[in-house]
Amino acid sequence: MKKVIKEAKKIMDDFMRELDKIKFKGDFFVRRDNNVREECEVNNEKGFRERFLDNAPKIKNGFVMAEKKKW
């Protein structure tokens, strides 16, 4: 199982590096009638937080650092 997780992480990392190379010209907008997610039951799966943070490109003090828009 660890091998599969390691391979999946490598695929995602490679994919993100390739996406960084793409230059997009123009604007991109998403129009939604409802911007709020419906309430649902939370899955408190053991180890989820650690796996989630392992996939985050930037972490500070146990939190994911979100990118600000680049101008």
KADARA-V544953 format. One record per residue. N is the residue number from 1. RES is the residue in three letters. OMEGA is omega as a letter, one per 20 degrees, with the letter a starting at -180 (* if undefined). Layout:
N | RES | OMEGA
N | RES | OMEGA
This chain:
1 | MET | r
2 | LYS | r
3 | LYS | r
4 | VAL | r
5 | ILE | r
6 | LYS | r
7 | GLU | r
8 | ALA | r
9 | LYS | r
10 | LYS | r
11 | ILE | r
12 | MET | r
13 | ASP | r
14 | ASP | r
15 | PHE | a
16 | MET | r
17 | ARG | r
18 | GLU | r
19 | LEU | r
20 | ASP | a
21 | LYS | a
22 | ILE | r
23 | LYS | a
24 | PHE | r
25 | LYS | a
26 | GLY | a
27 | ASP | r
28 | PHE | a
29 | PHE | r
30 | VAL | r
31 | ARG | a
32 | ARG | r
33 | ASP | a
34 | ASN | a
35 | ASN | a
36 | VAL | r
37 | ARG | r
38 | GLU | r
39 | GLU | r
40 | CYS | r
41 | GLU | a
42 | VAL | r
43 | ASN | r
44 | ASN | a
45 | GLU | a
46 | LYS | r
47 | GLY | a
48 | PHE | a
49 | ARG | a
50 | GLU | r
51 | ARG | r
52 | PHE | a
53 | LEU | r
54 | ASP | a
55 | ASN | a
56 | ALA | a
57 | PRO | a
58 | LYS | r
59 | ILE | r
60 | LYS | r
61 | ASN | r
62 | GLY | r
63 | PHE | r
64 | VAL | r
65 | MET | a
66 | ALA | r
67 | GLU | r
68 | LYS | r
69 | LYS | r
70 | LYS | a
71 | TRP | *
